[in-house]
Amino acid sequence: MERPTLDKFPKSVLAQIDIQTAFIVSRLIVAAERLQMFRALRGKRMTADAIGKSLKIHRFYLRPFLNSLVSLGLLRKTDDTYWNTPFGDKYFVEGRSIHWTRQFSAECLQDYAALTVLEKALASGKPYQAIVGLKQPSYVERMQRDRREAEDFTQMLFHLHQGDAEALAACLDLSGHRAVLDVGGGSGVMSIALAKKNPHLRACILDIAPVCEIAARNAKRARLSRRIRTLAGDIRQALPEGYDVVMLCDIGSVPAALLRNAYKCLPAGGLLVLADRYLSDDGTRPLDRLVAHFTGSSFGLATRRDMVQAVKSCGFQAVKARKIYQDLWFITGAKPGR
């Protein structure tokens, strides 16, 4: 999925934005996303008053809000009538699902809240939640408690990782392997791409029950239900045997215990595959992974070198790391013995 990075905006817009303005501008765009404004204006023109009534925006802020989005190149106007620009349609409607719109904008709000106490976090080493006394439910608790959030979060990632999945399937040679265990496989986006590329392959997505239900629906829509199944379970426990590939994608710094469990469950000659946006060996890239550390990201700060060494330390051989798509790297290692 192509994201609306700053280089996509017109130069005339960027020329108006400094660091302070950029923070405010990003918040205005997130508010428009939260209100689903771009979806409301898709294929139609509406007066300011009609938009305000439909989206419940107070008249004190209504026109300054709409005109700010015009200034950003996201809306156009004639007199008092507004509509989406092609840029707004492309990146905020066509380029993302409704699940992305809801979930990503909600996560942005959490990030903004965390940044209000950044100086205290820098001084204390404590996360935002501890500083403000907020009890943060775990990922598992959130997904089990709120099925809509589970759907939005999981399908947002399905949409986001399409490019990653296609790149992995194109680069990973699985001609000599038969079955993949997709640990923490979430939406199933990686398994679906691998199954499409390799007609002989079967896959199992191991994740918590609410997420497995969503992954099963995605596999069914892809007409791959016969070759892709789901298994509800805890990835921190012993992994099931019967698979000659164990895949760990987009789960950040992989714990040593999980790597050891992967080694144990694989047969001799089995393949371990990690795919993620690990930090560069000097720790300076990618920028978004670095700054997410300050808003409570659970991905950790492992570098590629760290993960290669962790894989080797568990006994895997022929360990290789390769950049395959944008900031995505995959690391492979084979269990010896064949």
Secondary structure by P-SEA (a helix, b strand, c coil): ccccccccccaaaaaaccaaaaaaaaaaaaaaaaaccccccccccccaaaaaaaaccccccaaaaaaaaaaaccccccccbbbbcccccccccccccaaaaaaaaaaaaaaaaaacaaaaaaacccccccccccccccaaaaaaacaaaaaaaaaaaaaaaaaaaaaaaacccccccccccccccccaaaaaaaaaacccbbbbbbccaaaaaaaaaaaaaacccccbbbbbccccccccccccbbbbcccccccaaaaaaaaaaccccbbbbbbccccccccccaaaaaaacccccccccccaaaaaaaaaaaccccbbbbbccccbbbbbbbbccc
